[in-house]
Amino acid sequence: MQRLTATEAARRFSDVLDAVEMGRESFVVVRRGREVATISPAVAATGKRLNTLLDQHRPDPGWSRELQEMRASLVEDADAWSD
C-alpha cells in the first residue's frame, strides 16, 4: 500500500483514482505524519453477499406492530403551517 501526503493526494487525485480503479492499488493518506485516510477499491456487492447479510440480521417480528402503534399515536396539527 502506497503512502501519500494529503498534499500529494490532492494534487494527484485523478491519477490516484485511476490507479485504484485500473490497477486495484490502495493508498494511505498521511497528514502531519499521521495516517488519516485510506483510498482503496470499493467492494462490489453481490446477491449472495446481500442474502448472507439478511440471514445474519433477521427481521424483528414486533417491528410492524410497533410501527402501526406509533403511526396511530400521531396527532395531526391542522394549524402547524398557518399564520
PDB file of N, CA, C and O in Angstrom:
ATOM      1  N   MET A   1       0.852  -1.161   0.000  1.00  0.00           N
ATOM      2  CA  MET A   1       0.000   0.000   0.000  1.00  0.00           C
ATOM      3  C   MET A   1       0.908   1.238   0.000  1.00  0.00           C
ATOM      4  O   MET A   1       1.804   1.377   0.833  1.00  0.00           O
ATOM      5  N   GLN A   2       0.651   2.117  -0.947  1.00  0.00           N
ATOM      6  CA  GLN A   2       1.473   3.313  -1.064  1.00  0.00           C
ATOM      7  C   GLN A   2       1.015   4.382  -0.070  1.00  0.00           C
ATOM      8  O   GLN A   2      -0.163   4.471   0.274  1.00  0.00           O
ATOM      9  N   ARG A   3       1.966   5.178   0.373  1.00  0.00           N
ATOM     10  CA  ARG A   3       1.663   6.281   1.279  1.00  0.00           C
ATOM     11  C   ARG A   3       1.795   7.587   0.511  1.00  0.00           C
ATOM     12  O   ARG A   3       2.745   7.781  -0.248  1.00  0.00           O
ATOM     13  N   LEU A   4       0.833   8.481   0.716  1.00  0.00           N
ATOM     14  CA  LEU A   4       0.849   9.797   0.095  1.00  0.00           C
ATOM     15  C   LEU A   4       0.570  10.850   1.152  1.00  0.00           C
ATOM     16  O   LEU A   4      -0.219  10.623   2.070  1.00  0.00           O
ATOM     17  N   THR A   5       1.214  11.996   1.025  1.00  0.00           N
ATOM     18  CA  THR A   5       0.820  13.097   1.898  1.00  0.00           C
ATOM     19  C   THR A   5      -0.523  13.612   1.403  1.00  0.00           C
ATOM     20  O   THR A   5      -0.906  13.349   0.263  1.00  0.00           O
ATOM     21  N   ALA A   6      -1.232  14.335   2.238  1.00  0.00           N
ATOM     22  CA  ALA A   6      -2.516  14.901   1.834  1.00  0.00           C
ATOM     23  C   ALA A   6      -2.325  15.844   0.654  1.00  0.00           C
ATOM     24  O   ALA A   6      -3.176  15.901  -0.234  1.00  0.00           O
ATOM     25  N   THR A   7      -1.231  16.577   0.631  1.00  0.00           N
ATOM     26  CA  THR A   7      -0.953  17.492  -0.473  1.00  0.00           C
ATOM     27  C   THR A   7      -0.752  16.726  -1.769  1.00  0.00           C
ATOM     28  O   THR A   7      -1.289  17.106  -2.809  1.00  0.00           O
ATOM     29  N   GLU A   8       0.032  15.630  -1.709  1.00  0.00           N
ATOM     30  CA  GLU A   8       0.243  14.805  -2.906  1.00  0.00           C
ATOM     31  C   GLU A   8      -1.076  14.211  -3.401  1.00  0.00           C
ATOM     32  O   GLU A   8      -1.343  14.183  -4.602  1.00  0.00           O
ATOM     33  N   ALA A   9      -1.887  13.743  -2.470  1.00  0.00           N
ATOM     34  CA  ALA A   9      -3.164  13.137  -2.841  1.00  0.00           C
ATOM     35  C   ALA A   9      -4.060  14.165  -3.526  1.00  0.00           C
ATOM     36  O   ALA A   9      -4.734  13.848  -4.506  1.00  0.00           O
ATOM     37  N   ALA A  10      -4.069  15.386  -3.018  1.00  0.00           N
ATOM     38  CA  ALA A  10      -4.888  16.437  -3.624  1.00  0.00           C
ATOM     39  C   ALA A  10      -4.386  16.786  -5.017  1.00  0.00           C
ATOM     40  O   ALA A  10      -5.177  16.927  -5.950  1.00  0.00           O
ATOM     41  N   ARG A  11      -3.090  16.924  -5.158  1.00  0.00           N
ATOM     42  CA  ARG A  11      -2.516  17.293  -6.458  1.00  0.00           C
ATOM     43  C   ARG A  11      -2.688  16.194  -7.498  1.00  0.00           C
ATOM     44  O   ARG A  11      -2.854  16.476  -8.684  1.00  0.00           O
ATOM     45  N   ARG A  12      -2.648  14.962  -7.057  1.00  0.00           N
ATOM     46  CA  ARG A  12      -2.689  13.817  -7.984  1.00  0.00           C
ATOM     47  C   ARG A  12      -3.981  13.022  -7.876  1.00  0.00           C
ATOM     48  O   ARG A  12      -4.005  11.841  -8.221  1.00  0.00           O
ATOM     49  N   PHE A  13      -5.056  13.644  -7.404  1.00  0.00           N
ATOM     50  CA  PHE A  13      -6.264  12.894  -7.084  1.00  0.00           C
ATOM     51  C   PHE A  13      -6.785  12.074  -8.260  1.00  0.00           C
ATOM     52  O   PHE A  13      -7.148  10.911  -8.088  1.00  0.00           O
ATOM     53  N   SER A  14      -6.825  12.660  -9.438  1.00  0.00           N
ATOM     54  CA  SER A  14      -7.308  11.935 -10.610  1.00  0.00           C
ATOM     55  C   SER A  14      -6.421  10.724 -10.903  1.00  0.00           C
ATOM     56  O   SER A  14      -6.921   9.643 -11.214  1.00  0.00           O
ATOM     57  N   ASP A  15      -5.111  10.911 -10.804  1.00  0.00           N
ATOM     58  CA  ASP A  15      -4.182   9.795 -11.035  1.00  0.00           C
ATOM     59  C   ASP A  15      -4.341   8.709  -9.969  1.00  0.00           C
ATOM     60  O   ASP A  15      -4.272   7.516 -10.263  1.00  0.00           O
ATOM     61  N   VAL A  16      -4.555   9.146  -8.731  1.00  0.00           N
ATOM     62  CA  VAL A  16      -4.744   8.188  -7.641  1.00  0.00           C
ATOM     63  C   VAL A  16      -6.003   7.356  -7.904  1.00  0.00           C
ATOM     64  O   VAL A  16      -5.984   6.133  -7.769  1.00  0.00           O
ATOM     65  N   LEU A  17      -7.091   8.024  -8.280  1.00  0.00           N
ATOM     66  CA  LEU A  17      -8.326   7.283  -8.570  1.00  0.00           C
ATOM     67  C   LEU A  17      -8.153   6.331  -9.748  1.00  0.00           C
ATOM     68  O   LEU A  17      -8.675   5.216  -9.733  1.00  0.00           O
ATOM     69  N   ASP A  18      -7.418   6.772 -10.770  1.00  0.00           N
ATOM     70  CA  ASP A  18      -7.147   5.885 -11.904  1.00  0.00           C
ATOM     71  C   ASP A  18      -6.388   4.649 -11.458  1.00  0.00           C
ATOM     72  O   ASP A  18      -6.696   3.536 -11.885  1.00  0.00           O
ATOM     73  N   ALA A  19      -5.389   4.843 -10.597  1.00  0.00           N
ATOM     74  CA  ALA A  19      -4.587   3.717 -10.115  1.00  0.00           C
ATOM     75  C   ALA A  19      -5.444   2.759  -9.285  1.00  0.00           C
ATOM     76  O   ALA A  19      -5.282   1.542  -9.366  1.00  0.00           O
ATOM     77  N   VAL A  20      -6.346   3.313  -8.498  1.00  0.00           N
ATOM     78  CA  VAL A  20      -7.232   2.472  -7.687  1.00  0.00           C
ATOM     79  C   VAL A  20      -8.174   1.698  -8.593  1.00  0.00           C
ATOM     80  O   VAL A  20      -8.369   0.494  -8.422  1.00  0.00           O
ATOM     81  N   GLU A  21      -8.760   2.402  -9.562  1.00  0.00           N
ATOM     82  CA  GLU A  21      -9.744   1.769 -10.436  1.00  0.00           C
ATOM     83  C   GLU A  21      -9.120   0.743 -11.379  1.00  0.00           C
ATOM     84  O   GLU A  21      -9.633  -0.368 -11.514  1.00  0.00           O
ATOM     85  N   MET A  22      -8.029   1.105 -12.024  1.00  0.00           N
ATOM     86  CA  MET A  22      -7.441   0.239 -13.038  1.00  0.00           C
ATOM     87  C   MET A  22      -6.454  -0.771 -12.474  1.00  0.00           C
ATOM     88  O   MET A  22      -6.443  -1.936 -12.872  1.00  0.00           O
ATOM     89  N   GLY A  23      -5.643  -0.321 -11.560  1.00  0.00           N
ATOM     90  CA  GLY A  23      -4.599  -1.192 -11.044  1.00  0.00           C
ATOM     91  C   GLY A  23      -4.937  -1.866  -9.741  1.00  0.00           C
ATOM     92  O   GLY A  23      -4.147  -2.644  -9.206  1.00  0.00           O
ATOM     93  N   ARG A  24      -6.149  -1.556  -9.215  1.00  0.00           N
ATOM     94  CA  ARG A  24      -6.567  -2.132  -7.934  1.00  0.00           C
ATOM     95  C   ARG A  24      -5.573  -1.826  -6.828  1.00  0.00           C
ATOM     96  O   ARG A  24      -5.372  -2.639  -5.926  1.00  0.00           O
ATOM     97  N   GLU A  25      -4.940  -0.638  -6.894  1.00  0.00           N
ATOM     98  CA  GLU A  25      -3.997  -0.217  -5.866  1.00  0.00           C
ATOM     99  C   GLU A  25      -4.725   0.457  -4.718  1.00  0.00           C
ATOM    100  O   GLU A  25      -5.870   0.886  -4.864  1.00  0.00           O
ATOM    101  N   SER A  26      -4.064   0.549  -3.587  1.00  0.00           N
ATOM    102  CA  SER A  26      -4.592   1.238  -2.413  1.00  0.00           C
ATOM    103  C   SER A  26      -3.561   2.244  -1.916  1.00  0.00           C
ATOM    104  O   SER A  26      -2.357   2.056  -2.088  1.00  0.00           O
ATOM    105  N   PHE A  27      -4.051   3.305  -1.301  1.00  0.00           N
ATOM    106  CA  PHE A  27      -3.191   4.368  -0.806  1.00  0.00           C
ATOM    107  C   PHE A  27      -3.582   4.739   0.618  1.00  0.00           C
ATOM    108  O   PHE A  27      -4.756   4.711   0.986  1.00  0.00           O
ATOM    109  N   VAL A  28      -2.576   5.085   1.407  1.00  0.00           N
ATOM    110  CA  VAL A  28      -2.801   5.637   2.733  1.00  0.00           C
ATOM    111  C   VAL A  28      -2.440   7.112   2.642  1.00  0.00           C
ATOM    112  O   VAL A  28      -1.351   7.465   2.191  1.00  0.00           O
ATOM    113  N   VAL A  29      -3.358   7.970   3.073  1.00  0.00           N
ATOM    114  CA  VAL A  29      -3.125   9.407   3.041  1.00  0.00           C
ATOM    115  C   VAL A  29      -2.642   9.838   4.425  1.00  0.00           C
ATOM    116  O   VAL A  29      -3.259   9.536   5.447  1.00  0.00           O
ATOM    117  N   VAL A  30      -1.528  10.548   4.421  1.00  0.00           N
ATOM    118  CA  VAL A  30      -0.874  10.957   5.664  1.00  0.00           C
ATOM    119  C   VAL A  30      -0.912  12.475   5.782  1.00  0.00           C
ATOM    120  O   VAL A  30      -0.585  13.186   4.832  1.00  0.00           O
ATOM    121  N   ARG A  31      -1.309  12.965   6.943  1.00  0.00           N
ATOM    122  CA  ARG A  31      -1.306  14.399   7.216  1.00  0.00           C
ATOM    123  C   ARG A  31      -0.536  14.629   8.516  1.00  0.00           C
ATOM    124  O   ARG A  31      -0.847  14.041   9.552  1.00  0.00           O
ATOM    125  N   ARG A  32       0.461  15.488   8.441  1.00  0.00           N
ATOM    126  CA  ARG A  32       1.307  15.811   9.608  1.00  0.00           C
ATOM    127  C   ARG A  32       1.837  14.541  10.289  1.00  0.00           C
ATOM    128  O   ARG A  32       1.910  14.455  11.515  1.00  0.00           O
ATOM    129  N   GLY A  33       2.202  13.562   9.455  1.00  0.00           N
ATOM    130  CA  GLY A  33       2.800  12.340   9.973  1.00  0.00           C
ATOM    131  C   GLY A  33       1.820  11.296  10.462  1.00  0.00           C
ATOM    132  O   GLY A  33       2.231  10.211  10.873  1.00  0.00           O
ATOM    133  N   ARG A  34       0.520  11.601  10.427  1.00  0.00           N
ATOM    134  CA  ARG A  34      -0.488  10.640  10.901  1.00  0.00           C
ATOM    135  C   ARG A  34      -1.316  10.125   9.738  1.00  0.00           C
ATOM    136  O   ARG A  34      -1.684  10.886   8.843  1.00  0.00           O
ATOM    137  N   GLU A  35      -1.608   8.841   9.751  1.00  0.00           N
ATOM    138  CA  GLU A  35      -2.477   8.261   8.735  1.00  0.00           C
ATOM    139  C   GLU A  35      -3.908   8.726   9.007  1.00  0.00           C
ATOM    140  O   GLU A  35      -4.442   8.516  10.096  1.00  0.00           O
ATOM    141  N   VAL A  36      -4.525   9.362   7.999  1.00  0.00           N
ATOM    142  CA  VAL A  36      -5.866   9.899   8.198  1.00  0.00           C
ATOM    143  C   VAL A  36      -6.923   9.271   7.299  1.00  0.00           C
ATOM    144  O   VAL A  36      -8.116   9.396   7.575  1.00  0.00           O
ATOM    145  N   ALA A  37      -6.505   8.596   6.223  1.00  0.00           N
ATOM    146  CA  ALA A  37      -7.486   8.006   5.317  1.00  0.00           C
ATOM    147  C   ALA A  37      -6.843   6.902   4.492  1.00  0.00           C
ATOM    148  O   ALA A  37      -5.625   6.839   4.329  1.00  0.00           O
ATOM    149  N   THR A  38      -7.698   6.046   3.985  1.00  0.00           N
ATOM    150  CA  THR A  38      -7.279   5.020   3.051  1.00  0.00           C
ATOM    151  C   THR A  38      -8.144   5.143   1.806  1.00  0.00           C
ATOM    152  O   THR A  38      -9.366   5.254   1.896  1.00  0.00           O
ATOM    153  N   ILE A  39      -7.506   5.122   0.654  1.00  0.00           N
ATOM    154  CA  ILE A  39      -8.232   5.122  -0.612  1.00  0.00           C
ATOM    155  C   ILE A  39      -7.977   3.762  -1.246  1.00  0.00           C
ATOM    156  O   ILE A  39      -6.842   3.423  -1.583  1.00  0.00           O
ATOM    157  N   SER A  40      -9.034   2.995  -1.402  1.00  0.00           N
ATOM    158  CA  SER A  40      -8.887   1.644  -1.933  1.00  0.00           C
ATOM    159  C   SER A  40     -10.104   1.296  -2.782  1.00  0.00           C
ATOM    160  O   SER A  40     -11.121   1.986  -2.718  1.00  0.00           O
ATOM    161  N   PRO A  41     -10.009   0.233  -3.576  1.00  0.00           N
ATOM    162  CA  PRO A  41     -11.131  -0.150  -4.419  1.00  0.00           C
ATOM    163  C   PRO A  41     -12.383  -0.445  -3.589  1.00  0.00           C
ATOM    164  O   PRO A  41     -12.306  -1.011  -2.498  1.00  0.00           O
ATOM    165  N   ALA A  42     -13.525  -0.050  -4.128  1.00  0.00           N
ATOM    166  CA  ALA A  42     -14.796  -0.338  -3.465  1.00  0.00           C
ATOM    167  C   ALA A  42     -15.082  -1.826  -3.562  1.00  0.00           C
ATOM    168  O   ALA A  42     -14.736  -2.476  -4.549  1.00  0.00           O
ATOM    169  N   VAL A  43     -15.709  -2.350  -2.539  1.00  0.00           N
ATOM    170  CA  VAL A  43     -16.081  -3.758  -2.521  1.00  0.00           C
ATOM    171  C   VAL A  43     -17.383  -3.909  -3.294  1.00  0.00           C
ATOM    172  O   VAL A  43     -18.376  -3.251  -2.983  1.00  0.00           O
ATOM    173  N   ALA A  44     -17.376  -4.761  -4.283  1.00  0.00           N
ATOM    174  CA  ALA A  44     -18.572  -4.975  -5.097  1.00  0.00           C
ATOM    175  C   ALA A  44     -19.615  -5.749  -4.305  1.00  0.00           C
ATOM    176  O   ALA A  44     -19.297  -6.712  -3.608  1.00  0.00           O
ATOM    177  N   ALA A  45     -20.847  -5.320  -4.423  1.00  0.00           N
ATOM    178  CA  ALA A  45     -21.946  -6.020  -3.766  1.00  0.00           C
ATOM    179  C   ALA A  45     -22.450  -7.132  -4.687  1.00  0.00           C
ATOM    180  O   ALA A  45     -22.484  -6.988  -5.909  1.00  0.00           O
ATOM    181  N   THR A  46     -22.832  -8.224  -4.072  1.00  0.00           N
ATOM    182  CA  THR A  46     -23.397  -9.336  -4.831  1.00  0.00           C
ATOM    183  C   THR A  46     -24.682  -9.787  -4.155  1.00  0.00           C
ATOM    184  O   THR A  46     -24.908  -9.508  -2.978  1.00  0.00           O
ATOM    185  N   GLY A  47     -25.510 -10.477  -4.900  1.00  0.00           N
ATOM    186  CA  GLY A  47     -26.734 -11.009  -4.322  1.00  0.00           C
ATOM    187  C   GLY A  47     -26.451 -11.990  -3.197  1.00  0.00           C
ATOM    188  O   GLY A  47     -27.161 -12.009  -2.191  1.00  0.00           O
ATOM    189  N   LYS A  48     -25.426 -12.796  -3.362  1.00  0.00           N
ATOM    190  CA  LYS A  48     -25.067 -13.773  -2.330  1.00  0.00           C
ATOM    191  C   LYS A  48     -24.660 -13.062  -1.043  1.00  0.00           C
ATOM    192  O   LYS A  48     -25.036 -13.467   0.057  1.00  0.00           O
ATOM    193  N   ARG A  49     -23.886 -11.996  -1.206  1.00  0.00           N
ATOM    194  CA  ARG A  49     -23.452 -11.235  -0.032  1.00  0.00           C
ATOM    195  C   ARG A  49     -24.644 -10.593   0.675  1.00  0.00           C
ATOM    196  O   ARG A  49     -24.703 -10.567   1.904  1.00  0.00           O
ATOM    197  N   LEU A  50     -25.595 -10.076  -0.109  1.00  0.00           N
ATOM    198  CA  LEU A  50     -26.796  -9.481   0.466  1.00  0.00           C
ATOM    199  C   LEU A  50     -27.611 -10.533   1.215  1.00  0.00           C
ATOM    200  O   LEU A  50     -28.081 -10.278   2.324  1.00  0.00           O
ATOM    201  N   ASN A  51     -27.779 -11.701   0.623  1.00  0.00           N
ATOM    202  CA  ASN A  51     -28.518 -12.767   1.293  1.00  0.00           C
ATOM    203  C   ASN A  51     -27.861 -13.174   2.603  1.00  0.00           C
ATOM    204  O   ASN A  51     -28.549 -13.413   3.596  1.00  0.00           O
ATOM    205  N   THR A  52     -26.551 -13.255   2.612  1.00  0.00           N
ATOM    206  CA  THR A  52     -25.827 -13.591   3.838  1.00  0.00           C
ATOM    207  C   THR A  52     -26.080 -12.537   4.911  1.00  0.00           C
ATOM    208  O   THR A  52     -26.330 -12.871   6.069  1.00  0.00           O
ATOM    209  N   LEU A  53     -26.014 -11.276   4.525  1.00  0.00           N
ATOM    210  CA  LEU A  53     -26.257 -10.186   5.466  1.00  0.00           C
ATOM    211  C   LEU A  53     -27.676 -10.242   6.011  1.00  0.00           C
ATOM    212  O   LEU A  53     -27.885 -10.083   7.214  1.00  0.00           O
ATOM    213  N   LEU A  54     -28.653 -10.466   5.139  1.00  0.00           N
ATOM    214  CA  LEU A  54     -30.040 -10.546   5.588  1.00  0.00           C
ATOM    215  C   LEU A  54     -30.268 -11.751   6.494  1.00  0.00           C
ATOM    216  O   LEU A  54     -31.048 -11.673   7.443  1.00  0.00           O
ATOM    217  N   ASP A  55     -29.599 -12.859   6.212  1.00  0.00           N
ATOM    218  CA  ASP A  55     -29.716 -14.039   7.073  1.00  0.00           C
ATOM    219  C   ASP A  55     -29.137 -13.779   8.461  1.00  0.00           C
ATOM    220  O   ASP A  55     -29.638 -14.306   9.455  1.00  0.00           O
ATOM    221  N   GLN A  56     -28.101 -12.981   8.526  1.00  0.00           N
ATOM    222  CA  GLN A  56     -27.456 -12.676   9.809  1.00  0.00           C
ATOM    223  C   GLN A  56     -28.286 -11.706  10.643  1.00  0.00           C
ATOM    224  O   GLN A  56     -28.143 -11.661  11.865  1.00  0.00           O
ATOM    225  N   HIS A  57     -29.146 -10.934   9.999  1.00  0.00           N
ATOM    226  CA  HIS A  57     -29.945  -9.919  10.687  1.00  0.00           C
ATOM    227  C   HIS A  57     -31.417 -10.149  10.359  1.00  0.00           C
ATOM    228  O   HIS A  57     -32.000  -9.468   9.516  1.00  0.00           O
ATOM    229  N   ARG A  58     -31.990 -11.110  11.036  1.00  0.00           N
ATOM    230  CA  ARG A  58     -33.372 -11.491  10.788  1.00  0.00           C
ATOM    231  C   ARG A  58     -34.314 -10.359  11.185  1.00  0.00           C
ATOM    232  O   ARG A  58     -34.002  -9.592  12.096  1.00  0.00           O
ATOM    233  N   PRO A  59     -35.471 -10.241  10.512  1.00  0.00           N
ATOM    234  CA  PRO A  59     -36.438  -9.190  10.844  1.00  0.00           C
ATOM    235  C   PRO A  59     -36.983  -9.368  12.252  1.00  0.00           C
ATOM    236  O   PRO A  59     -37.130 -10.487  12.742  1.00  0.00           O
ATOM    237  N   ASP A  60     -37.277  -8.255  12.886  1.00  0.00           N
ATOM    238  CA  ASP A  60     -37.887  -8.249  14.213  1.00  0.00           C
ATOM    239  C   ASP A  60     -39.387  -8.458  14.039  1.00  0.00           C
ATOM    240  O   ASP A  60     -40.045  -7.634  13.404  1.00  0.00           O
ATOM    241  N   PRO A  61     -39.947  -9.543  14.587  1.00  0.00           N
ATOM    242  CA  PRO A  61     -41.363  -9.817  14.371  1.00  0.00           C
ATOM    243  C   PRO A  61     -42.289  -8.742  14.949  1.00  0.00           C
ATOM    244  O   PRO A  61     -43.420  -8.601  14.485  1.00  0.00           O
ATOM    245  N   GLY A  62     -41.845  -7.999  15.929  1.00  0.00           N
ATOM    246  CA  GLY A  62     -42.690  -6.972  16.543  1.00  0.00           C
ATOM    247  C   GLY A  62     -42.588  -5.615  15.878  1.00  0.00           C
ATOM    248  O   GLY A  62     -43.321  -4.695  16.240  1.00  0.00           O
ATOM    249  N   TRP A  63     -41.701  -5.474  14.921  1.00  0.00           N
ATOM    250  CA  TRP A  63     -41.453  -4.166  14.313  1.00  0.00           C
ATOM    251  C   TRP A  63     -42.696  -3.595  13.634  1.00  0.00           C
ATOM    252  O   TRP A  63     -43.020  -2.425  13.836  1.00  0.00           O
ATOM    253  N   SER A  64     -43.386  -4.389  12.845  1.00  0.00           N
ATOM    254  CA  SER A  64     -44.567  -3.924  12.123  1.00  0.00           C
ATOM    255  C   SER A  64     -45.646  -3.439  13.094  1.00  0.00           C
ATOM    256  O   SER A  64     -46.257  -2.392  12.877  1.00  0.00           O
ATOM    257  N   ARG A  65     -45.871  -4.190  14.145  1.00  0.00           N
ATOM    258  CA  ARG A  65     -46.869  -3.804  15.146  1.00  0.00           C
ATOM    259  C   ARG A  65     -46.483  -2.492  15.810  1.00  0.00           C
ATOM    260  O   ARG A  65     -47.324  -1.610  15.985  1.00  0.00           O
ATOM    261  N   GLU A  66     -45.192  -2.358  16.187  1.00  0.00           N
ATOM    262  CA  GLU A  66     -44.727  -1.133  16.834  1.00  0.00           C
ATOM    263  C   GLU A  66     -44.860   0.069  15.896  1.00  0.00           C
ATOM    264  O   GLU A  66     -45.204   1.167  16.334  1.00  0.00           O
ATOM    265  N   LEU A  67     -44.590  -0.139  14.623  1.00  0.00           N
ATOM    266  CA  LEU A  67     -44.729   0.937  13.651  1.00  0.00           C
ATOM    267  C   LEU A  67     -46.184   1.377  13.543  1.00  0.00           C
ATOM    268  O   LEU A  67     -46.467   2.574  13.503  1.00  0.00           O
ATOM    269  N   GLN A  68     -47.105   0.425  13.496  1.00  0.00           N
ATOM    270  CA  GLN A  68     -48.524   0.759  13.441  1.00  0.00           C
ATOM    271  C   GLN A  68     -48.962   1.514  14.692  1.00  0.00           C
ATOM    272  O   GLN A  68     -49.748   2.457  14.597  1.00  0.00           O
ATOM    273  N   GLU A  69     -48.469   1.117  15.855  1.00  0.00           N
ATOM    274  CA  GLU A  69     -48.814   1.796  17.102  1.00  0.00           C
ATOM    275  C   GLU A  69     -48.298   3.235  17.104  1.00  0.00           C
ATOM    276  O   GLU A  69     -48.992   4.154  17.540  1.00  0.00           O
ATOM    277  N   MET A  70     -47.069   3.417  16.611  1.00  0.00           N
ATOM    278  CA  MET A  70     -46.517   4.774  16.566  1.00  0.00           C
ATOM    279  C   MET A  70     -47.308   5.649  15.608  1.00  0.00           C
ATOM    280  O   MET A  70     -47.601   6.805  15.915  1.00  0.00           O
ATOM    281  N   ARG A  71     -47.655   5.101  14.444  1.00  0.00           N
ATOM    282  CA  ARG A  71     -48.441   5.879  13.477  1.00  0.00           C
ATOM    283  C   ARG A  71     -49.808   6.247  14.058  1.00  0.00           C
ATOM    284  O   ARG A  71     -50.294   7.359  13.851  1.00  0.00           O
ATOM    285  N   ALA A  72     -50.422   5.319  14.780  1.00  0.00           N
ATOM    286  CA  ALA A  72     -51.732   5.575  15.375  1.00  0.00           C
ATOM    287  C   ALA A  72     -51.653   6.646  16.458  1.00  0.00           C
ATOM    288  O   ALA A  72     -52.636   7.340  16.716  1.00  0.00           O
ATOM    289  N   SER A  73     -50.500   6.784  17.087  1.00  0.00           N
ATOM    290  CA  SER A  73     -50.369   7.765  18.170  1.00  0.00           C
ATOM    291  C   SER A  73     -50.078   9.178  17.666  1.00  0.00           C
ATOM    292  O   SER A  73     -50.100  10.129  18.447  1.00  0.00           O
ATOM    293  N   LEU A  74     -49.806   9.322  16.372  1.00  0.00           N
ATOM    294  CA  LEU A  74     -49.535  10.644  15.817  1.00  0.00           C
ATOM    295  C   LEU A  74     -50.810  11.467  15.772  1.00  0.00           C
ATOM    296  O   LEU A  74     -51.885  10.957  15.455  1.00  0.00           O
ATOM    297  N   VAL A  75     -50.677  12.743  16.091  1.00  0.00           N
ATOM    298  CA  VAL A  75     -51.803  13.656  16.056  1.00  0.00           C
ATOM    299  C   VAL A  75     -51.477  14.737  15.053  1.00  0.00           C
ATOM    300  O   VAL A  75     -50.442  15.395  15.156  1.00  0.00           O
ATOM    301  N   GLU A  76     -52.358  14.926  14.080  1.00  0.00           N
ATOM    302  CA  GLU A  76     -52.115  15.944  13.059  1.00  0.00           C
ATOM    303  C   GLU A  76     -52.492  17.297  13.623  1.00  0.00           C
ATOM    304  O   GLU A  76     -53.574  17.473  14.185  1.00  0.00           O
ATOM    305  N   ASP A  77     -51.595  18.243  13.469  1.00  0.00           N
ATOM    306  CA  ASP A  77     -51.822  19.619  13.914  1.00  0.00           C
ATOM    307  C   ASP A  77     -52.219  20.427  12.695  1.00  0.00           C
ATOM    308  O   ASP A  77     -51.355  20.808  11.905  1.00  0.00           O
ATOM    309  N   ALA A  78     -53.492  20.695  12.524  1.00  0.00           N
ATOM    310  CA  ALA A  78     -54.003  21.384  11.344  1.00  0.00           C
ATOM    311  C   ALA A  78     -53.473  22.805  11.223  1.00  0.00           C
ATOM    312  O   ALA A  78     -53.391  23.333  10.114  1.00  0.00           O
ATOM    313  N   ASP A  79     -53.114  23.432  12.329  1.00  0.00           N
ATOM    314  CA  ASP A  79     -52.675  24.826  12.301  1.00  0.00           C
ATOM    315  C   ASP A  79     -51.154  24.971  12.277  1.00  0.00           C
ATOM    316  O   ASP A  79     -50.635  26.072  12.459  1.00  0.00           O
ATOM    317  N   ALA A  80     -50.449  23.887  12.058  1.00  0.00           N
ATOM    318  CA  ALA A  80     -48.990  23.930  12.132  1.00  0.00           C
ATOM    319  C   ALA A  80     -48.371  24.896  11.126  1.00  0.00           C
ATOM    320  O   ALA A  80     -47.334  25.493  11.416  1.00  0.00           O
ATOM    321  N   TRP A  81     -48.987  25.066   9.938  1.00  0.00           N
ATOM    322  CA  TRP A  81     -48.378  25.890   8.900  1.00  0.00           C
ATOM    323  C   TRP A  81     -49.163  27.175   8.643  1.00  0.00           C
ATOM    324  O   TRP A  81     -48.805  27.945   7.752  1.00  0.00           O
ATOM    325  N   SER A  82     -50.193  27.411   9.386  1.00  0.00           N
ATOM    326  CA  SER A  82     -50.956  28.633   9.151  1.00  0.00           C
ATOM    327  C   SER A  82     -50.343  29.795   9.940  1.00  0.00           C
ATOM    328  O   SER A  82     -49.625  29.591  10.919  1.00  0.00           O
ATOM    329  N   ASP A  83     -50.643  31.008   9.493  1.00  0.00           N
ATOM    330  CA  ASP A  83     -50.093  32.204  10.172  1.00  0.00           C
ATOM    331  C   ASP A  83     -50.918  32.615  11.350  1.00  0.00           C
ATOM    332  O   ASP A  83     -50.592  33.594  12.021  1.00  0.00           O
TER     333      ASP A  83
END
